[in-house]
Amino acid sequence: MLKSLLIGRIPVAQMTGPIKRGLLWQQRDRLFSRWKERYFILTRDYLNCFKRATGSASEKISDMGQFIFKR
């Protein structure tokens, strides 16, 4: 028997929007402890990671504000 996972009171199979979204800090190098700010969106089907845009602000504004999709 297959059980549907519940987040709160909404079955995951019925969710269409993001499950979680928010800022996380990723440690880049252990020796120098460089931390990078990343914005993540977790949905039922995928996990997207965005990084803060650099350069001209007018060219780098997206739906995520100052964050662009990280490839």
Secondary structure, 3 states (H helix, E strand, C coil): CCCCCEECCEEHHHCCCCCEEEEEEEEEECCCCEEEEEEEEECCCCEEEEEECCCCHHHHCECEECEEECC
